[in-house]
Amino acid sequence: MIVPEHPALIIKRDYIDYSGLSYDEIQVHTGIDANSLKVFLEKKRYLHSLDAVRLARFFGEGDGYFVFLQAEHRASQEVKGIVTKKAEKLSRIPTVTEVQAAKYAQRADPGINK
């Protein structure tokens, strides 16, 4: 499973660094609390949705863009954790194709599985 980059890395690299603006300048123009931005960029927590929308507007993206980046990252982290913890149980779940093939084989040869 490929886990997307943390949204802080994307925002810092592709938006903040590219803009050439300081964190203070971004904070002044967006109204985002300086500490909130700092903690987010250190990947210690996610942005509040309002702050994500503020950044999106500031950088000319759709309002939900950074909110969706964060949601995708959070969801992928959660799935990765579940798959890691429950790998053995999950490996026993057959695919629909395997179930259909077994069902078809049983119809073709009723003596199978007896």
Disulfide bonds with the S-S distance in Angstrom:
none
